[in-house]
Amino acid sequence: MIKGVHHIAISTNNLDGLLHFYRDLLGMKAVNDVSQWRDDKLMDNITGLQDTRGSGIILRPAGF
């Protein structure tokens, strides 16, 4: 039985479009500003790739 969910990660090549949908249309709130990384060995290890770069943001449903 599932008792809860810690987080859900969604990958996209269009962060602006994703933010428009989840933040602007569904009303989710940004917990932090957009973070960006490049040449980050930790992220390379997590993804199993080299020279990764990306952006991320944490969103929370309204009311939480």
N, C-alpha and C positions, 0 to 999 in steps of 0.2 A: 504494500500500500504506500502510495506517495503521500508524505506528510507536509511537504513544502517544496518551494523552489528558491534557490539562492539567487541565481541570475540566469539570464538568457543572453547569449552573444549572437549577433547577426553581422555577417560580413557583407560588405557592399562596395561597389566601386563608385557609388554616388551618395556620399554622406549628406550632402545638402538635400537631396530628395528624400532620404531616410528621415532626416530631421523634420522636414516639412510634414511628412506623414505622421510620425509618432508624436512630435512636439506640437506642431501647429494644428493638425486635424484631430488627433486623439487626445490632446491636452496633457501629454506627459511633461514632466518638469525636468530640466537639466540639473543634475547634481553637481556638475563641475563644468568648466570650460572645455572646449575641444583640446585634447592633448595630441601632440604629434611626436613621432620618433623617427630617427634615421641613424643607421650605423649603430644600433643598440644590440650588444652581444646577448643580453637576456632575451630580447624578443627573437633574435636569431635562433637561440636555443629552444624557445617555446615553439616556434613554427617549424624548426628543423631546416630552415633556409638560411642563406647568407645575404648580407647587405639588405635586410628588410627595411621598409619604411612604411609608415601608415599614420592614421589618425584614429582617435576614439573618443567617445563621450559616454557618460553614464546617465541614463534617463530613468525616472521613477514615475509610476502612475500617480496622478493627482490624488491628494489625500493621504499619502504615505509619508 
